Amino acid sequence: MSARGTLNIIKQRYDLDLTYHGSVTGLAHRQVWHGVWILDGVGEIARGTASSKAEAKEESSRLAVIWLISNGY
């Protein structure tokens, strides 16, 4: 299962208010995508960076799962 799928399961199980924000920086031929997960609209719990939008979301989701599990979810 993907990290995004695991994160969705945790999100539903604990009824978490998780919000994803994506952005891109760099030149058109050398873009860097950034993905950030925010918990309860207040605090950033994970930030991922990759060369594609999907990879950035997956990486930030993986880090969010690690954060949530280490914090008792």
N, C-alpha and C positions, 0 to 999 in steps of 0.2 A: 504494500500500500504506500502511496505517496505521502510525503509530509503534509501536503495540503489536505488530503483525506483524513489523516490522523488528527490534524488540527481541527477540522470540521467536527469530528466525533467528540473531541474534548469540549469544543465550543458549545455543542448541543447538550452534552451531558451535564455541564455545569451552568448552562444558560448565561454564557459570558457575552459581554458587549465588546467584541473584537472588531476592529476596523483596520482595513488595509489601505495604505497609500503608496502609490508607485510614482516614480519620477525618472527622468532620463537626463543625463548630462553628456557633454562631449560633442564632437563633430559628427556629422551624418554617417561617415564611414568608420567611425570609431566610438560608437555610443556605449555608455555605461549606464545600466539600469540599476535603480535602487528600490528596494521594497522595505516597507516598515509596517510592523503590526503594533497597534495601540490598544491597550486594555482599558476599558471603562472611560474612554475619551480623555484620559488623563496622562497615562504613562506609556512610553515606548518600551516594549518588551523584547523586540527583535528587529534587527536591520540586516538585510542581505544585499549583496552587490553581485552583478553578473553581466555578461555581454548580451543577454536577451531578457525580455520582459518576463517570460515564463520561468527562466532559470532564477531570476531575482526573486520572484514570488515563491518558488519552491525553496530556495535557500533561506529566505526570511521565515518561511513556514517551519522549516526544520529547526531553526534556532528558537522560534516561538514555542514549539513543542517541548524542546529541552528546557526552556525557562519555566513553562507551565508545570511540567512534571517535577522539576526541582523545587517548585513552590507549592507542592501538595495537590495539584489538580490531577 
